[in-house]
């Protein structure tokens, strides 16, 4: 039973580290407008639309990584709770 408890604890740690990595990656997303594809006689509205598009793409990528990080965190909490429960049950 101690081996199972240990494995649950390790799995919880791994899930937590994966979640932290995803949140870190989400915080480092850069808005990258593709201004080189705009024509030479660019209008201000064209520039603004390209900037809005780039912001929307970065926001989508960030939200995807945040969603995955939240799922990994939930798994880490569930496994951590199971580890705690198993530790309590095996000690009595």
C-alpha positions, 0 to 999 in steps of 0.5 A, a space after each residue: 500500500 505504501 508503494 501505491 501511496 508513493 506513486 499517487 504522490 509522484 503522479 500528483 507532483 508531475 501533474 502539478 509541474 505540467 500545470 505550472 509549465 502550461 501556465 508559464 507558457 500561457 503568460 509568455 504568449 506574444 502578440 505578433 501582428 503580421 504587418 509585412 503582408 499589408 500593402 504599401 498604401 496601408 490604411 490605418 484601419 487595415 493596421 488596426 484590424 491586423 493588430 486586433 486579429 493578432 490580439 485575438 489569436 494570442 488570446 485564443 492560444 493563451 486561453 487554450 493553455 490556461 484551460 489545459 493548466 486548470 485540468 492538470 491542476 484538477 488532476 494534481 489536486 485529486 491525486 494529492 487528496 487520494 494520496 492523503 487519504 491513502 496515507 491516513 488509511 494505511 497509518 491506522 
